[in-house]
Amino acid sequence: MDSDKLNQENDHMGEETYQNDSSDMGKPPPWTQQITVRSIVASLFIGIVYSVICLKLNLTTGLVPNLNISSALLAFVFLKSWTKVLHKAGIVTTPFTRQENTIAQTCTVACYSISLAGGFASYLLGLNRRTFELTGGSSTIGNNPRGIKEPGVGWMTSFLFVTSFIGLLVLVPLRKIMIVDYKLTYPSGTATAVLINGFHTSKGSKTAKKQIRGFIKSFGFSFVWAFFGWFYSGGKNCGFAKFPTFGLQALKHTFFFDFSMTYVGAGMICSHLVNLSLLLGAILSWGIMWPLISRLEGKWFPTGLPETSMKGLDGYKVFICIALILGDGLYNFCKILFFTSRSIYARFLKTNINSRTVVPSNDTEQSEKLQRENEVFIRESIPLWVACVGYLIFSVISIVVIPLMFPALKWYFVVVAYLLAPSLSFCNAYGTGLTDMNMAYNYGKVALFVIAALAGKDEGVVAGMMACGLVKSIISVSADLMHDFKTGHLTMTSPRSMLVAQAIGSAIGCVVAPLTFFLFYKAFDVGNPDGDYKAPYAIIYRNMAILGVQGVSALPGHCLQLCYGFFAFAAAANLVRDTVPRKYGKWIPLPMAMAVPFLVGGAFAIDMCVGSLVVLVWNRVSRSKAAVMVPAVASGLICGDGLWILPSSLLALAGVKPPICMNFTPSH
């Protein structure tokens, strides 16, 4: 969910290893030939696998690493293997180009982004009965039973189709300004382009072969290990996922290594700071705070409350987690607005100076390469009327359809959202281009609180959550498209083909994501606070909406003071990191990362720290080899474990249970 912010430390992985070879970049094919059947087929298969992975991560912790680079690698592997097999069979095929690689990667990312940001683990799941009951049921003011809507493939797919395409059109008229005129870097898009360009050189091809071998080995190990571990998980608290690594007492406080290759791989991709922040948050919450607060039962909160009551211990877990997230989000929101405003003002002044000053040109090889990139990017223009008419049509459809699906969200709220969307999307996309931090979730949270308060106690919870999803979807998709445009600019891929690929990927994702979610929802106990798929953000988002309706009366005793403290800590930690020298600031923990284990426990934080340990040791042994192989090996671990979910869920749906239960009890 809110992992976009956490990925800023990781988006440059591989950028130092691969360098553009401008001499190898010939004239690109026409945009209609850049989109091929094999690239769409490749993105379909990779998108399905990554949709499963993203949903697993979202439904367990909500922390998802950046998968753009690994999706580019898998697209290269798939299409390169395809062309080789056909060539050996004597079938002539069109050459595999960097443009086709870019199209496949763009389509893949658009597909699995729907699973990542579609609300399946947050605001959509927060509408179901289980989340309604976990947040206090009818006894909670504003938690109206009429606001219950159980998940369904039909309405979820319709909602995604209505909301997922508007963001593709809102900033299309400004693409030249953002990419060519302002020269925004979009670090994730740049890193992906550098990787793709590197693949399609003689040196990059050799490196890619090494990465492919590493990916296949780690993928096979991860898949076989997941299959092996399944045999021993035939009951509650059974299997390696509940292995008491540090003893039974630590197990009760969620401190153990659960042998999840998904999180070990994610830890290898995420920076050390992210992983250590997760571990610090787990120690602070489950190691210190929750044991101390639980002893105050009867003083701070009533005795005999249900475990999931928001007036008991769970209330402290949820609302302190929310305070950290909001403190971190508000600080970064203000910081990005400040830098965005300052940068735009500086460019305005520079434009005025340049209009009076003639700057001599310097025709270097780099400038010639940039001129070719700009020429392709500008020549393949997207008509302004297409963007305007498309935005208007999709807006009218949403204004009519969404209030019919969710009567609590009135049509005039939707109109206001679409009137504000272009300006908000520009601010977010500009800030993302400068810092690589997509703040769409924070814009969504602002909409959640505002609409929840305006809609009132009867309808505020549902209206707030759906307004959050609506605003977040538009702003997030528009920023993602700018990332893709930057990748296309550096790989000389036509903006027209990029926009079409993004639309195709989004359409595939609107179908794949709900079906994948229901695979989890029917096969596993999704939303159970004591299960493997806790879906923490469903509870968080519904409680945010309740907080918007009720105000601070929703908090248990002394929780408000703790929330104030952690909110201030989140802002202060970010301020210190941004002001002190980098050699000290790099050790200041990330509040957003610290917040996640407050609610879900510390086991996954230990897994991710193991991933960091692997990278640390690998760098000590061979830094150059680690820089090349870590992304590939990490992707293999994530994909192998994630792919096992498909057969395991099918076995669960068929009623086939693991034959053995391995658990641990005290010797006495």
N, C-alpha and C positions, 0 to 999 in steps of 0.2 A: 504494500500500500504506500506508506509514506517513505518508502525506500529510495525514491528519486533523489532526495537530498543526500542520502548516505553514499550514493554512488559517485559523488564529485571527486572523491579521493582515488577512484579506480578507473576513470574513463580514459586515461592516457596509457593504459597498459598495452604494450606492444608498439606504441608510437615511436619509441626510441629505437626499436629493432628494425622497423620497416621504413625505408625511405623511398620517396617517389623517384621513378626513373623517367624523367620527362621525355627522353629520347625514344622511349618505347610506346608513347601514347600517340597513335596515329589518328586518322580521321575517324570519328565515331560513326556507326551505322545510323540510318534514319530512325526516328523514334518509334515508328511502327514495327521495326524489326528488332528493337531492343526488348520488347515484351514477347516472349516465346512460350509455347505450350510447356516445354520442359522446365522453364523457370517457375511457372505457376504450379506445376505438379510438385516440384521440389519444395516450394514454399508451403504447399498444402501439407505435405508429410512432416516437414520440420515444424511448421506452425502447430500441428496437432500435438506433437511430442512436447513442445515448449508450453503449450496451453495447459497440459497436464502438470508439468513442472511448476508453472507459475501458480496454478490453483492450489497445488499441494503446499507450496511455500506460503501463499496467502492465507490458507485455512489453518495453518499451524502456528505461524509467528507473524505473518504480514510483512516480513523482511525479505525482499527479493533483490539479488544483485543484478548489475547491468549485464544483459545477455546479448547485446548488439554484436560484440566482437565474435562471440562463439557462434551466433547465427550466421554471420558472414563466412566463418570457417566451414560450418556444416553445408552452407549453400555451395561453396567452392568444391567441397568433397563430393557432394551429390552430383553436381553438374559435370565435374571433371570425370567422375567414374562413369556417368551416363555416356559421355562422348567417347571414352576409351572403349567401353564394351561394344558400342555400335561400330566403332572403327575396326575392332578385331573381327567383328562379324561381317565386315565388308560393306557396311552401310555408310554412305557418305552423309555427313551432317555438317551444318553450318558451324563455323569456328565459335569456341566459347570465349566470350569477351568480358572485359571488366564491367561493361555496361549491363550485360545480362546478369553477372554476379551481383551487381548493385540492385537490380530490379528484384531478384530473388530474395536478397536480404531485406529490402524494404517491405516486400509483400509479407515475408515471414514475421517481421517485427510488428507490422500492422495487425496481423492475425492474432498473435499471442498477447498483444497489448490490450485487446478487448477482455481477455481473461484476467489480465493484471489489473486493469482500471475500470472494469465494467460493474463493479459494486457487488460481485458475488460473495465476497467475504466481508462486506461492510454494509452499505446502506440498503442494498436489495435483500440481503440475508437478514438484516435487522428488522425487516417487516414480519418475519415469521412468528409463529406462536411461541416457540421455545425462547427466542430472544425477548419477546414480550413478557414471558414469565420470569426469565432470569433478571430482568430489570425491575421487578417488583409487581408485575401484573396490574390488576385494576386498582390495587391499593396505592399505587404511585400516581400522584396528580399529573394529568396530562398524558398518561399512558393508556389511551383509550382503546378498548377491545375492537372498536371499529377500524382501528389502524392496522389490523392483522391482515397480511396477504401472504399466503403460502407460496413458495417457489413453484413456478410452472414453466415448462419449455416454451409454450405459446406466447404468454405475455412478456416473458423475459426477452425472447427473440425479437418480438415486435418493438419493445422499448429500446433495445440496442439499435435496431435499424432506424428508428426515428431520431435517435440522439447522436449517433456515432459519425454521421457524415457532414454535419454542419461545420464542425471544426476544420474539415479539409478545405473549405472554401473561404473562410473568414479572412485569412491573411494572404491569399493568393495574389491580390493586387499589389501587395507590399513586398513580394519576394525579392525583386531587384534591389529595392532600397536596403533590405536587411542583409542580403548576401553580398551584393556587388558594391553598393555605395557605402554602407556602414562597415563592411568587411568584418562582420561579427564571426567569431571563431567557431562557436558551437562545438566544444571539445569532443563530445561523443561522436558527432557526425564526422569531424575531422579525423579522429582516431580510426574510425571504421573505414573511411576513404583511404587513409594511408595503408591500412591492412590490405584492402582489396587491390589497390595499385601494386603493392608489394607482391601479392600472389601472382600477378600477371607479368612478372619479369623472370628472367632465367634464374637469378639468385633467389627470388621469392618462391619460385616453384620448388626448388630444393628444400627450402625451409618449410614449405607447406607439406611436403612429403614426410618430414620428420614429425610435424605436428599431427598429421593424420595417423601415423603409427602410434604416437603417444595417446591420441584420443581413443583409438580402437582398443588399446590395451586397458586403459583406465575404464572405458565403457564396459568392456567384458567383465573386468573384476567387480565393478559396482553392481552390475546386473546379477552376476552369479552370487555375490554376497547377499543381496536383497532376497534372492530366491532361497538361499540357505537359511537366512534368518527367519523367513516366513514359517518354516517347519516347526520352530520352537515357540511360536506366538499364539498357541491355541487356547487362550483364556485371558481373563483380566489380569493385568500387570505381569504378563508373561513375555519371555523372549529377551533378546539382546537390547531391545528398546527400554527395558527396565533393569539393566545390569547395574548392580550396586558398586560401581567402580571405586568409590571412596567410602564405602560402608553403608549400612542400612539407615543410620541416622541422617547421613547426608542425602540419601535417596528420598527420604520424606520431605526434605527441603529442596528437592529438584536438582541437587548437585550430583550429576553422574554423566558418564559418556555413553550415549545411546547408540553408537556405531552407525549413525546416519551418514551415508556417503554424500547425500544431497547437501547437508550443512558443512561437511568437511570441504567439499568442492566450493561452496559459496564462501567459506572462510578464506580459501585460497585466492578468490577473486577480490573480495573486500579487503580494504586496507587494515593494517594492524590496529590503527586507531579505532576503527569501527568495532572490531572484534574485542579489543580490550575495554571499550566503553560498554559493550554488552555484558561482559563479565563483571565489570564494576557495578553496573545496575543490578545484576542478579545478586551479587554479594550484599549490596546495600539494602535491597528489598527482602529477598527470601532468607538471607543470612542474618540480618539484623532487625529491620523494621517490623516485618510481619510477626516474628516470634514475640517481640516486645509488645506490639499492639494487641495481639491475641490474649496476652495476660491481663489486659485492661478490660476484658469483657465484664460487663456489669457496672463499669465506671464510665467508660467512653461510649459504649453502645450496649443495648439491652442483651441479656442472656437469652438463650433458647431460640435465636433467630435462625431461619433456614440458611444453609451454607451460601446460597447465591443471593441473599438479601443485600440490597444496596445500602441498607442501614447498618450492616455489620462489617466484618473484615473485608469482604469483597468490595464494599463501597470505597474503602481506602485504596485498594489496589487499582480500581478503575479510575477514580477521580484524580489521584496523584499522577497516574500515568497520563491522563488527559492534561493536567497542569503542565507537565514536562513538555508534552507535544505542542501545546498552545504557546508556551513561553518561547520555545525554540522557533516555532513557526512564525510568531509575531515579530520576533527580532529579525529573522531572515527576510520576512516580508518587507519590513521597513528598510532594511539594509539594501535589498534589491531595488526598491523604489527609489532610494536615495542615489544609488550608483546609476540607475537607469536615467533618472532626471538629470544628474550631473553630466553623464555622457552625451545625452541628447543636446543639452545646452552647449557643451564644448564643441560638438559637431556643428551646431548652428553658428557659433562664432567663427569656427574654422571655415565654414562655407562662405561667410561674409568676407573674410580675409582673402580666401582664394579667388573670389570674384573680382578682387582688385589687384591681385598679384599673379603674375605668370610664373609658374614653376617649371624649370627645365626638365625634360624627360631624360630618363636613363635606361636605354634599351639593353638591358641585361638579358641573359637566358631565362632567368626567373620571371622577368616582366613579360617576356614573349609567351611563356607558358601560361601566365595569368591572363594575358590577352586572349589566348585560345580558349581558356576555360570560360572567360566572360562572354566571348563571342557565341559559344555554344549555348550558354545559359540564357542569353538575351534573345538569340535568334529563335529558339524554340519557345516563343511566348505563348501564354495562355490568355485568350481573349477576356477582357474585363467583364464583358456582358455575361460570359459563362459563369463567373464567380458570383456576380450580383444576382442573376436570375436564379441560379442554384440555391444561393443562401436564402433568397426570398421564398422559394418553393418549399424548401425543407423547414423554414421557420413557420410558415402557415400550417404545414402538416403537423408540426409539433404542438403548435398552439391549440389545434383542434383535438389531436389524439391524446396528448398527455393528461389533460384534465378529465378526459373520459376514462382513462386507465386509473388515475389517482385523483378523485374528486377533491381531496384536501388541497391539492396544488392548483389554485385558481388560474384561469387563463391569463389574467393580468400580471400575475407573478412571472409567467412564462414570457410574456411580451417584454417585461422589464429586463429579464435575463438576456434576451436576444438583442435588445437595444444596447445593453452595456457590453455584450460579448466582444465586439470588435476592439474597443479600447482596452478592455482587460486582457484580451488575447495578445494585443500588441505589447503591452507592458510586460507580460509574462514571457513572451517569445524573445523580446529584447533582452530581458534579464537572463534568460536561459542562454542566449548567445554569448553573453559576457561571462557568466559564472558556471554554466552547465547545471544550474539548480532550477528544476521545474517546480514552480510554486503553485501549480494548479490546485493541489489539495488544500492549501491554505486559503485560496480564493473560495474554494468550495465550503470550507468550514465557516468562513465569514457569512456566506449565503445561508448556511444551515442555521446559525444563531439568529440572523436577522429575520428570515422567513418564519422560523419557529416562534419567535416572539410576536411577529405581526399576525400570524394565523390563529393564535390563541390556544387555550388549553385543549379544546376538543379535537382540533385538527393540526396543531402545531408540530407534533412529532413527525408525522408522515410528511407533511408539507416541507418541513425543514430538511429531512433526509433526502427527499427527491429533488429539491432545489439544489442541494449540495451536489448530487450526482449530475444534474443538468449542467450547472456552471462548470464543474470540474471537467466534464467530458469535452465541452467545447474548447476550453482553454488548454487542456492537456494535449488534445489531438492537434491543435494548431501549432503548438511548440514542437511536438514530435515531427510534424511535417516539415518544419523549418530545419530540424536536424537532418532529415532525409534530403532536403534540397541542398544543404551544405555538402553532404556526401556525394550527391549527384553532380554538384558544381565541380568538385575536385576529381571526380572520375569521368567527367565530360559526358554525363548521362543526361538526356533531355528532361527538362522539368515536366513536359507533357507525359512522358512515360512514367516518371516518378509519381505524378498525381494519379494516373490510372492504376499503377501498381498499388499505391496506398489504398485506393478505393476498392480494388479487388481483394486485397488482404483484409480490409475492414469488413467487407461483405462475407468473406469466408469465416472470419472471427465471430461475426454475429450469429452464425449457425453453429460453429464448432464450440464456442465458449459455453453456451447453455447446456449443450449435450454433455460436454466434459464435466461441467458442474454437477449435473444430475447423476453422472457416473459415481462421483464422490458422495452425493447426497443420499443415494439409494443404497450404496454398498457399505458406507461407513457411518459412524455416529457423529455427524457434523454438528458442531455447536455445543457438544457436551463439555463442560468446563473441566471434567476429570478425564476426558478422552484424549486421543491423539490429535483430533481435528477440532481444536477449541474455538476457532474463528473469533479471535479476540476483538477484532475491529467491528464486528457486528454489534457487540455489547457496547463498545466505546462510542460508536456513532449514535446509537439509540439513546445512550445516556447524555451525549452532548445535546441532542434535541430536547430531551427532558429538562436538562439544565437551562436551555434557552427558554423553555416554557415556564419553569418553576422559579428559576433563579437559584440562589444559594440554599434555599430550604430543602433541596434534594440531597444535601450532603449530610453524612453522619457527624457525630460530635467531634469537635476539634479538627475535623478534616479540612475545613476552610483555611485554618491557620497553616496546616501542612501544605495545602495547595498553593497558598501565597508564597511560602518559602521555596517550594520547588519551581514555581513559575519564575521567581526572581533568580534562583540559581541557574535556570536554563538560559535566561537572558544574559546574566553576568558571565557565565562560562563562554558564551559566544563572543561577548564583548572583549573579554580578556584574550581569547584566541586571536581576534582580529587586530588587537592593539599591541600586544607584546611581540618581541622578535620571534621569528618562525622557529628557531631552535628550541624555544620554550613553549610557544603556542601549539606545536605539533603534539604535545603531551596533554593538552587540555581535553577532557572527555567530551564526546558528542552527546548532548542531552537527548536528541531524538533516538539514538541507539540505546541509551540507558533506559529509556521509557519502555521499550518492548518487553524485556524480561520482568518488569514490575508486575505484569499481568500473566504472562505465559510460563514463567519459571526460567531456570538457568541452564537446563540440559543442552539446549541448542547453542547457547553461548559458549559452552565448553567445546562442543563440536567445531564451532567456527574458529575458536582459538587453536584447536589442533590443526586446522587448515593453515592458520598463520604460522604455526610452528614448522609445518612441512615446508612452507615457502622460505622461512628463515634459514633452515638447515640447507635447503637446496641452493639458496643464494650464497651461503658460505662455501659450499662445495664447488659450484660453478655458476657464477652470476649470469654469464652470457647465455648458458643453456637454460637456466631458469627463466630468463626474460622471454625466451621463445616458447618454452614448453609448458609453463604454468597455466596459461589460459586454455590450452588444448586439454591438458590432463584434468584440470578442474571441470571443464565442460563435459568431459567423458564421465567423471564421477557423478555429476548432476544428472546427465541424460540417462545413464545406466540405471540409477536408482529410481529416477522418474518414470522410465519406461516400464519397470516392473509393476507400477501401480495399475497399468492396464490389465494384465492377466490376473493380478491379485484381486482387483475389484470385480472382474468377471467371475472368478471363483467364489467371491463372497456373495454375489448376486445369485449364483447357482446353489448356494447353501453348502459349499465345500469349505470346511474349517481346517486349520492346521492340525496335524495329528499329535503334536507334542506341546505341553506347557512347561516351560522352564522358568521357575521363579525361585526366589531366595527368601528364607525365613531365619530368625535367630536360632542358634544351636540349642538354647535352653527351651 
